[in-house]
């Protein structure tokens, strides 16, 4: 089912150009700030950090906590998130000599455990950092992923995060990036290509990258929580029998 969903959406919509960032550290900051808020609010916070010239490891290290709180205020929970950014840089300095390159050279399982040990970083945030900033081969599960897979009978509501993640990873094992069927394919609105979205990565990382972005698009535009638009969704034919009214 998961591979069929990937092929259908990739052929319909093409590349999603996610993550919209210019540097790995910008991805990390965005992954921390996007918790419990919309991406629009995160973009405003990122713009503030960029304008203040602190959107870097050195910048976050040097800026005062009070100033950082004001710069990320638009992302909500700004006191906690500012502290999380400080904590991450402290972790980077202590464990990896302040080097993202050294950090991302750490084996995936080991680095994932290190990230999960940081206060305020859960599985989704850790995996987003690993996949989108470090190009590690790991899938990111979010609420959209769960919703789509549940409604298509691939998982149930009791499935734990890592159960869903491993299900998707097993299903996409050996898959290669899929191109749209033709230039006239109808597209949902996607981000413009960025330095990070265009970076070279393994085929597996690219497929995971695209699958996550495609799940987000389905969730936002069709598979909403309250009023799903199943009749017009590209995945309509993959729904379990009897889901739609005759």
N, C-alpha and C positions, 0 to 999 in steps of 0.2 A: 504493500500500500504506500509506504513512504516514498519508495523510488518512483512509483507511478505519479504521486503528487508532485515530486520534484520535476519529472520530465514534462508533465502537463503545464505547470506554471512557468518553467524556464522557457519552454517553447512559446508560451503565450506572451510573456512579459520581458524576457531577456535579463541582462545583467542589471543588478540593483545598485551598484556603486556604493556599497556600504563596507567600511565605516567612513563617513565624511570627515576626514581629518588630514592634516598635513604631516604629522609626526606621530610616532608610537606613543610618546608621552601625552599628546593631545587626546589620543584614543583612551588612555588610562584615566585621564581627568574626566572625560565625557562619560566613561563607564561608571565612575563613582558618582558623578553629579546627576546622572539620569535616574537614579533610584527614586521611586515615588513621585515622579514629575514627568512632564511632557518634554519631548526633544526641543521644542521651540524655546522653552525656558532654559534648557541647557545651552542652546546656541547663544542666548543672550549673555549667560554667565561666561561662556568661552570668549565671546567678543570683548567682554570687560577685562578678562585676564590678559587677552592679547593686547588690548589698548594700553594696559598698565605695564606691558612688557614683562610679565611674570609667568607666561604659559610655557614653563620649562622646569626641569628639575632644579636648576640653580635659582630660578625665580621663586618657586614655591618654598624652597629652603630659606631664602632671604627675607621674604615678605613677612610682616608681622601677622599673627593670627587674627587680630582685630581687623586689619586691612583686608586680609583674605576673606573674612566673613562678609564684608561689604561687597567685595567683587563677585562673590558667588551667590549673593542674596536672591537673585531671580530664580535660582534652582530649587528653592524651598529647603527647609531643614538646614539652613545655611551654616549654623554654628557646628552642627555635627559633621556636615560635609567638608567644611574647611578643616576641621580637625582630622578627618579621614585623609585628606590630601597631605597634611603635615605628617601623619602617621606613615603613609606610604613612602614618602621621601626618607623618613627616618629608617624605615625597614630597608629601603634600597641602599642607603649609606652603610647600614650595619651588616647586612647579609651579602651585598654584591658590590661593595666599594663605590656606590653611587652610579653604577653603570647599568643601563638598561640592556646593553648588548650582553654583558655577563649574566644578567638575570635571565634573559630569554634563552641563553645557552644551557640553562639548567633543564634536565629531563622533565617532561610534561607533568608526570605524576608528582614528582618532588616539588616542583614550583607551584603546582596547584595546591598542595598541602600547605606550603608556606603562605600563599595568598589567603587561603581560608582561615589561617590562624590570626589574620589581622581583624581587629574589631570593625564590624560594619561591612565586611566583604563576604558575601555569600556565594553560593555556587554560580549563579547567573553572572554576577559581576566578575568573579574570578575567570570564568570561561570566556567572557567577552574580552578580557584583557589578554588571555592566552591566544585566542583565535585572531582577533582583529589587530592587536598591537604586536604580538609575537609570532603570528602565523603558525602556531602550534595546531596540530590536527585534533581538534576537540570541538564538539558541537555545543551551541548555546541554546538552552531551553528557556522560553519565556511564556507568558500567559497566552499569547497568540498560538504558539506551538501546541500547547496543551489543548486549547479549545478546538483547534482544527482536527487534531488527531483523535480527540474524544468523539467529536461529532461524526468522524469517519470510521469509528469502531476500532481504531488501532490501539488505543489505550483506554483505561477507565480512570475515573476521578481519584482513585486511591493510589495511583502510580506515583512513586517518589521521583524526585528530580533526576537522579542518576539512572533510574530505570528507563525514563523517557529518553534521556541522552544516549544511553547505550543502544536502545532500540533504533534510534535514528542512525547512529554511527554504523551499526551492523547492516542496516538496510541499504545504506549508501556506500558500503565497502566496495571498492572497485569502480564506482561510478565516475564518470568524467563530466566536465562542464558541458552543458547543453546550450546550443545557440538557438535563437528564435527561428521559427520555421520560415519566415520571410519578413521583408522590410515593412510590410503593411500590417504586421501583427499589432493589435491594439495593446497599448502600454498604459499602466498606471503611472502616476507621477513618481519619478525617481530622482535621487540626488545627482548632481553633476559629478563626474569623475574627480576624485581627489588624489593626492599623493599616496595616501594609504590604501584607497580602494583599488588603485592601479598597480600596487606593488606586486612583485613576482612572488608567487607562493606555490606550494605543491598542488597537484590536482585535487587531492583530498581536502586540503584547507579551502581551496576555491569553491568546491562543491558545498562544504559546510557553510561557508560564507554566504553563498547564494541561497541555499535552502533556508537559512535563518531569515534573510531579507525577504524572501518570498512568503514565508509564513507570516511575517509582519504585515505585508501588503494584503494578504487574504483576510487577516484579522481586522485590519483597519477598514477595508473597503467592502467586505462581504460577510465575514464570519463574526459579526459583532455579538456582544454578550446578550443583549436583550432582543434585538430584531435582526436576526441573520437574513441575508438576501440570497438564500440558497438557489432560487430559481434562475438567477443571472450569474451565479458564481462559475468560474471556469472549472471548478471541481465538482460541479453538480452530478456528473455521470458517475463519480466515484463514491457517492453517498450510499449507505446501506439501503437495501430495498425497504420501501415503506416509509422512508424519512420524509419524502415530499408528498403533498396531497395530490391525488389524481386529477 
